[in-house]
Structure formats: C-alpha cells, structure tokens
C-alpha cells in the first residue's frame, strides 16, 4: 500500500474572517511517458516503444473524437468530454453577443480509480526545501541508506535524493558499471545491493 504525504495550510483571510485549514498533497514528482512505458513493458510482453506508440495513438484518437462532438470513456480510468465557455461581448452597435469557444477538456475520474487512490495511507509532514546534490552526493546518500537497509530500488533512490526517475536510473546504471552495487531479481522485482554484500 502506498502513502500520500501532505501538509496543512491555512487559507489567507482579511478582516475578521477566521482562517480555515486545508490539506495539500506533496507529490514525489511527475510520472511521464518514457517512465510509464518502461514500467509497463517490464510487467508484460510488449516493448516500451510499442506501448508509447499505443498511448500516442490513444491521445490522438481521444482528441479527434472530442473535436467531433463525442465523449470518450476509458473503463477504470475516467470519462472525457469537450468543455465550452460562453463569453458575452458588446459589438460596435452596442448589442450584446454571446461567443462560444472550446475551453478545453472535462475529465471525470472513474469510481474504480478513485477507490484505488483512497486505499492509500496518509502521512502529514512539515514541508521543507531540499537542496539539490550532484551524483557523488547522491551516491553518498545511497551508501548510507544501504548500511541500514538490505537493498534499494530505482524509485526509492529517486525519493531518497529528491531527483527524477531518469536521473536515478542513470545513476544506478553508472554505479553498476563502476561495481559499487549489483542487481538482484528480474524486471519489476529488480533491486540493488552493495557489491560486496552478495
């Protein structure tokens, strides 16, 4: 089960209005196309490039159908529909006219997806700025981590160093080449241990 981190903030107010607390999720980062395709390809027999091609084709299909006046539902994910905006304008003759424009895309999350996210635990933290480090600094953190933990994976490394998945992946590859760590397991179950721990 995952864990969603958040911090508590208070709404800015003026006068005698009482401040109201609200929670804001603190995200670990953004999962982008390259990483998504890589992870999905590890859990099935389809290559990363094939998955990327399918997702790009799906995006084009959804855009085309929305532009043609259809809605699109992806079971388990959500429901897409075109969004319109009406703007009232006054013409040169002083008459009010309503101009309709395409504003964007509405998305309604599927119940299954919403329930899947709700299953995760919440953890309140105090948000603080984390200074960025170079590869040597990240390696030092990893080695300290592996002194107290039996193994680490790419996602844990990225979270430990507050870096992107891609940077973590490149670091891990370099550490493997340098003989600092070694890999154990296969595909989605691959983890990394100290080279002298095997």
VOBA-1610 file (N, C-alpha, C; in pm, whole numbers, padded with zeros to 5 digits, always signed):
BEGIN
Unk+00084-00120+00000Unk+00000+00000+00000Unk+00087+00125+00000Unk+00054+00221-00082Unk+00132+00344-00092Unk+00102+00440+00022Unk+00166+00554+00016Unk+00147+00656+00118Unk+00149+00793+00052Unk+00047+00872+00077Unk+00038+01008+00022Unk+00078+01107+00132Unk+00182+01186+00104Unk+00227+01284+00202Unk+00155+01417+00179Unk+00131+01488+00288Unk+00061+01616+00276Unk+00103+01709+00388Unk+00075+01836+00369Unk+00096+01936+00472Unk-00033+02014+00493Unk-00047+02071+00610Unk-00165+02150+00645Unk-00133+02298+00627Unk-00217+02367+00554Unk-00202+02512+00532Unk-00329+02581+00581Unk-00321+02712+00592Unk-00440+02790+00628Unk-00468+02891+00519Unk-00595+02906+00488Unk-00635+02998+00382Unk-00606+03142+00424Unk-00552+03222+00334Unk-00529+03364+00367Unk-00663+03436+00380Unk-00675+03520+00481Unk-00801+03590+00505Unk-00773+03738+00527Unk-00880+03814+00524Unk-00871+03957+00554Unk-00982+03992+00652Unk-00956+04091+00734Unk-01058+04133+00829Unk-01072+04033+00943Unk-01198+04011+00981Unk-01226+03923+01095Unk-01257+03780+01053Unk-01239+03749+00925Unk-01269+03614+00880Unk-01170+03514+00939Unk-01223+03404+00988Unk-01139+03302+01050Unk-01069+03218+00943Unk-00941+03191+00965Unk-00867+03108+00871Unk-00914+02964+00879Unk-00924+02900+00760Unk-00965+02761+00755Unk-00848+02676+00709Unk-00824+02566+00779Unk-00713+02478+00738Unk-00752+02396+00614Unk-00653+02369+00531Unk-00676+02279+00418Unk-00549+02198+00394Unk-00567+02080+00339Unk-00455+01990+00315Unk-00412+01999+00169Unk-00281+01996+00147Unk-00227+01996+00011Unk-00130+01879-00001Unk-00155+01795-00101Unk-00067+01680-00124Unk+00071+01728-00169Unk+00173+01666-00115Unk+00310+01693-00156Unk+00355+01578-00244Unk+00365+01604-00371Unk+00392+01499-00467Unk+00541+01467-00477Unk+00571+01341-00505Unk+00710+01298-00520Unk+00767+01344-00654Unk+00681+01372-00749Unk+00725+01411-00882Unk+00616+01380-00983Unk+00651+01377-01109Unk+00557+01350-01217Unk+00602+01230-01296Unk+00513+01135-01316Unk+00541+01019-01400Unk+00513+01056-01544Unk+00615+01054-01629Unk+00599+01094-01768Unk+00603+00972-01860Unk+00577+00999-01988Unk+00556+00893-02086Unk+00668+00789-02087Unk+00793+00834-02090Unk+00906+00741-02101Unk+00910+00643-01985Unk+00893+00695-01863Unk+00896+00608-01746Unk+00776+00514-01742Unk+00658+00567-01776Unk+00537+00485-01776Unk+00553+00367-01872Unk+00601+00396-01994Unk+00620+00290-02093Unk+00723+00188-02047Unk+00830+00235-01982Unk+00934+00145-01932Unk+00879+00052-01825Unk+00804+00107-01730Unk+00748+00026-01621Unk+00646-00074-01675Unk+00558-00029-01765Unk+00457-00119-01820Unk+00520-00231-01900Unk+00626-00201-01973Unk+00691-00305-02054Unk+00756-00411-01967Unk+00794-00375-01846Unk+00854-00472-01753Unk+00751-00570-01697Unk+00624-00534-01703Unk+00520-00621-01646Unk+00438-00693-01752Unk+00479-00683-01878Unk+00410-00754-01985Unk+00509-00784-02097Unk+00461-00846-02204Unk+00549-00888-02313Unk+00562-00783-02423Unk+00501-00665-02405Unk+00504-00560-02506Unk+00623-00468-02480Unk+00690-00426-02586Unk+00806-00339-02571Unk+00764-00198-02530Unk+00860-00125-02474Unk+00835+00012-02431Unk+00794+00100-02549Unk+00860+00082-02664Unk+00827+00164-02781Unk+00687+00133-02833Unk+00645+00005-02825Unk+00509-00031-02868Unk+00404+00034-02778Unk+00431+00033-02647Unk+00338+00096-02553Unk+00329+00245-02579Unk+00444+00309-02603Unk+00445+00452-02632Unk+00364+00482-02757Unk+00378+00398-02859Unk+00301+00416-02981Unk+00151+00405-02958Unk+00111+00309-02876Unk-00031+00291-02844Unk-00085+00411-02768Unk-00009+00461-02668Unk-00055+00575-02589Unk-00064+00701-02674Unk+00032+00720-02764Unk+00026+00837-02852Unk-00094+00828-02946Unk-00120+00707-02998Unk-00235+00688-03086Unk-00366+00709-03009Unk-00368+00665-02882Unk-00487+00683-02800Unk-00513+00832-02775Unk-00407+00909-02748Unk-00422+01052-02728Unk-00476+01122-02851Unk-00426+01083-02969Unk-00475+01140-03094Unk-00621+01103-03118Unk-00656+00977-03087Unk-00794+00931-03106Unk-00891+01009-03017Unk-00853+01024-02888Unk-00941+01095-02795Unk-00960+01239-02841Unk-00851+01305-02882Unk-00862+01443-02930Unk-00952+01455-03051Unk-00940+01361-03144Unk-01021+01366-03265Unk-01169+01345-03234Unk-01199+01249-03147Unk-01340+01220-03115Unk-01404+01334-03036Unk-01328+01394-02944Unk-01381+01509-02869Unk-01409+01625-02964Unk-01317+01646-03059Unk-01336+01754-03157Unk-01456+01728-03247Unk-01494+01602-03264Unk-01611+01566-03345Unk-01740+01564-03265Unk-01732+01601-03136Unk-01853+01611-03055Unk-01889+01486-02978Unk-01795+01394-02963Unk-01819+01274-02884Unk-01756+01288-02746Unk-01804+01206-02653Unk-01734+01187-02527Unk-01660+01054-02537Unk-01559+01035-02454Unk-01480+00912-02455Unk-01470+00861-02313Unk-01504+00735-02295Unk-01494+00673-02162Unk-01393+00559-02168Unk-01295+00564-02079Unk-01199+00456-02063Unk-01231+00387-01931Unk-01291+00270-01939Unk-01335+00199-01820Unk-01218+00180-01722Unk-01242+00216-01599Unk-01140+00205-01496Unk-01054+00329-01481Unk-01060+00420-01580Unk-00980+00543-01574Unk-01067+00666-01560Unk-01156+00690-01657Unk-01240+00807-01646Unk-01312+00840-01775Unk-01378+00954-01772Unk-01469+00997-01878Unk-01426+01134-01928Unk-01400+01146-02057Unk-01356+01271-02119Unk-01471+01333-02198Unk-01485+01464-02192Unk-01585+01534-02271Unk-01535+01675-02303Unk-01579+01732-02416Unk-01534+01868-02450Unk-01592+01972-02355Unk-01513+02074-02325Unk-01555+02182-02236Unk-01571+02310-02317Unk-01683+02379-02297Unk-01711+02502-02370Unk-01718+02621-02275Unk-01692+02740-02328Unk-01702+02863-02249Unk-01781+02966-02328Unk-01872+03030-02257Unk-01954+03134-02317Unk-01908+03271-02267Unk-01876+03359-02360Unk-01830+03494-02325Unk-01924+03597-02386Unk-01975+03687-02303Unk-02064+03793-02351Unk-01980+03913-02394Unk-02003+03959-02515Unk-01930+04073-02569Unk-02028+04174-02629Unk-01987+04299-02634Unk-02069+04405-02692Unk-02007+04443-02826Unk-02090+04437-02934Unk-02038+04468-03067Unk-02035+04620-03091Unk-02000+04660-03213Unk-01988+04802-03246Unk-02120+04877-03238Unk-02231+04803-03247Unk-02363+04865-03241Unk-02421+04867-03100Unk-02342+04823-03004Unk-02388+04825-02865Unk-02471+04704-02827Unk-02481+04605-02913Unk-02560+04486-02883Unk-02471+04380-02817Unk-02532+04311-02719Unk-02458+04204-02653Unk-02465+04076-02735Unk-02354+04015-02751Unk-02348+03889-02823Unk-02276+03786-02737Unk-02321+03663-02748Unk-02260+03553-02673Unk-02170+03474-02767Unk-02042+03470-02734Unk-01946+03396-02815Unk-01910+03266-02745Unk-01927+03156-02818Unk-01898+03024-02763Unk-01764+02977-02816Unk-01678+02934-02723Unk-01547+02882-02762Unk-01522+02747-02693Unk-01435+02668-02755Unk-01390+02545-02690Unk-01290+02585-02582Unk-01320+02549-02460Unk-01236+02588-02347Unk-01129+02484-02316Unk-01161+02359-02335Unk-01066+02253-02303Unk-01135+02119-02295Unk-01093+02038-02200Unk-01145+01902-02185Unk-01186+01880-02040Unk-01308+01832-02021Unk-01352+01790-01888Unk-01310+01645-01865Unk-01269+01616-01743Unk-01234+01478-01708Unk-01303+01441-01578Unk-01379+01333-01581Unk-01444+01282-01459Unk-01381+01147-01426Unk-01318+01140-01311Unk-01244+01020-01271Unk-01339+00902-01252Unk-01297+00785-01297Unk-01376+00663-01278Unk-01379+00624-01131Unk-01488+00562-01090Unk-01504+00522-00950Unk-01394+00424-00908Unk-01358+00331-00997Unk-01256+00232-00964Unk-01123+00298-00935Unk-01085+00397-01017Unk-00959+00467-00998Unk-00960+00547-00869Unk-01072+00612-00843Unk-01086+00691-00721Unk-01073+00604-00596Unk-01137+00487-00599Unk-01130+00396-00485Unk-00989+00341-00466Unk-00918+00319-00576Unk-00781+00268-00568Unk-00690+00369-00498Unk-00709+00498-00527Unk-00628+00602-00463Unk-00666+00617-00316Unk-00795+00604-00286Unk-00843+00621-00148Unk-00789+00514-00054Unk-00745+00401-00108Unk-00695+00292-00024Unk-00561+00326+00040Unk-00492+00424-00013Unk-00359+00458+00037Unk-00366+00530+00171Unk-00260+00515+00249Unk-00250+00581+00378Unk-00203+00725+00359Unk-00229+00808+00458Unk-00187+00948+00455Unk-00080+00971+00560Unk+00014+01059+00529Unk+00121+01093+00622Unk+00143+01243+00620Unk+00123+01307+00733Unk+00143+01451+00740Unk+00291+01478+00763Unk+00347+01576+00689Unk+00487+01611+00706Unk+00500+01763+00705Unk+00610+01809+00756Unk+00641+01951+00751Unk+00723+01975+00626Unk+00673+02055+00535Unk+00741+02075+00407Unk+00864+02161+00425Unk+00971+02118+00358Unk+01094+02195+00364Unk+01167+02185+00230Unk+01246+02285+00202Unk+01322+02286+00079Unk+01441+02191+00090Unk+01458+02105-00010Unk+01568+02010-00010Unk+01672+02054-00113Unk+01793+02082-00068Unk+01895+02127-00164Unk+01932+02014-00260Unk+01956+02052-00387Unk+01993+01953-00485Unk+02137+01911-00465Unk+02171+01787-00501Unk+02306+01735-00487Unk+02352+01677-00620Unk+02485+01666-00637Unk+02537+01605-00758Unk+02540+01454-00741Unk+02594+01383-00842Unk+02592+01236-00837Unk+02671+01183-00719Unk+02784+01245-00686Unk+02862+01200-00571Unk+02784+01214-00441Unk+02712+01324-00430Unk+02629+01344-00311Unk+02517+01241-00304Unk+02459+01210-00420Unk+02351+01110-00423Unk+02406+00970-00392Unk+02528+00944-00443Unk+02591+00815-00413Unk+02616+00799-00263Unk+02661+00907-00199Unk+02686+00902-00055Unk+02559+00870+00022Unk+02448+00933-00019Unk+02319+00906+00046Unk+02279+00760+00026Unk+02301+00708-00095Unk+02265+00569-00124Unk+02346+00473-00038Unk+02476+00498-00027Unk+02562+00411+00052Unk+02522+00413+00199Unk+02487+00531+00249Unk+02441+00541+00388Unk+02310+00464+00406Unk+02223+00475+00305Unk+02095+00403+00309Unk+02119+00252+00313Unk+02212+00204+00229Unk+02237+00060+00220Unk+02311+00005+00342Unk+02365+00093+00425Unk+02425+00048+00550Unk+02317+00008+00650Unk+02197+00063+00631Unk+02087+00037+00725Unk+01971-00041+00662Unk+01977-00062+00531Unk+01872-00136+00460Unk+01938-00240+00371Unk+01872-00355+00352Unk+01933-00462+00272Unk+01942-00430+00123Unk+01854-00344+00072Unk+01852-00318-00072Unk+01785-00185-00101Unk+01792-00144-00229Unk+01726-00021-00274Unk+01680-00044-00417Unk+01572+00022-00459Unk+01530+00016-00599Unk+01536+00158-00657Unk+01505+00170-00785Unk+01518+00299-00852Unk+01425+00404-00791Unk+01300+00364-00763Unk+01204+00459-00705Unk+01248+00506-00567Unk+01299+00413-00485Unk+01347+00451-00352Unk+01467+00547-00363Unk+01555+00520-00460Unk+01672+00605-00480Unk+01629+00746-00520Unk+01530+00755-00610Unk+01481+00886-00655Unk+01420+00963-00538Unk+01340+00894-00455Unk+01278+00960-00340Unk+01383+01001-00237Unk+01483+00917-00216Unk+01589+00946-00119Unk+01666+01072-00156Unk+01689+01091-00286Unk+01770+01203-00333Unk+01689+01318-00391Unk+01556+01306-00386Unk+01469+01410-00441Unk+01508+01443-00585Unk+01531+01339-00664Unk+01567+01357-00804Unk+01465+01286-00893Unk+01473+01305-01022Unk+01379+01242-01113Unk+01411+01094-01128Unk+01313+01020-01180Unk+01331+00877-01204Unk+01443+00855-01306Unk+01451+00944-01406Unk+01552+00930-01510Unk+01691+00949-01453Unk+01708+01050-01367Unk+01839+01073-01304Unk+01877+00954-01217Unk+01778+00900-01144Unk+01803+00783-01059Unk+01845+00663-01143Unk+01777+00644-01254Unk+01808+00533-01344Unk+01950+00544-01399Unk+01987+00664-01441Unk+02122+00685-01494Unk+02229+00665-01387Unk+02200+00713-01265Unk+02295+00693-01156Unk+02315+00545-01127Unk+02204+00472-01117Unk+02211+00329-01087Unk+02293+00256-01193Unk+02271+00289-01321Unk+02348+00225-01430Unk+02497+00252-01413Unk+02532+00376-01377Unk+02672+00412-01359Unk+02733+00338-01239Unk+02656+00327-01130Unk+02706+00258-01011Unk+02724+00109-01039Unk+02638+00052-01124Unk+02654-00089-01164Unk+02782-00106-01246Unk+02804-00014-01339Unk+02924-00019-01424Unk+03051-00006-01340Unk+03045+00080-01237Unk+03162+00103-01152Unk+03181-00006-01047Unk+03087-00100-01039Unk+03099-00209-00944Unk+03067-00172-00801Unk+02997-00060-00781Unk+02962-00016-00646Unk+02845-00097-00591Unk+02750-00128-00679Unk+02634-00207-00641Unk+02616-00320-00743Unk+02528-00414-00712Unk+02494-00520-00805Unk+02343-00541-00801Unk+02288-00589-00912Unk+02143-00607-00922Unk+02105-00748-00880Unk+01985-00757-00822Unk+01927-00885-00780Unk+01781-00885-00825Unk+01734-00998-00877Unk+01595-01007-00921Unk+01583-00977-01069Unk+01457-00964-01113Unk+01431-00951-01257Unk+01314-00859-01281Unk+01325-00775-01383Unk+01219-00687-01431Unk+01165-00599-01319Unk+01034-00606-01288Unk+00974-00519-01187Unk+01020-00552-01045Unk+01083-00668-01027Unk+01128-00709-00893Unk+01278-00686-00875Unk+01339-00609-00966Unk+01483-00587-00959Unk+01516-00489-00846Unk+01613-00527-00763Unk+01662-00442-00655Unk+01814-00438-00663Unk+01874-00351-00582Unk+02018-00331-00587Unk+02075-00340-00447Unk+02189-00411-00437Unk+02257-00428-00308Unk+02403-00386-00324Unk+02471-00368-00214Unk+02613-00336-00220Unk+02689-00449-00288Unk+02789-00416-00366Unk+02859-00515-00446Unk+02924-00623-00359Unk+02967-00586-00239Unk+03033-00684-00153Unk+02935-00754-00059Unk+02802-00727-00082Unk+02700-00790+00005Unk+02649-00921-00054Unk+02685-00951-00179Unk+02635-01071-00243Unk+02725-01190-00219
//
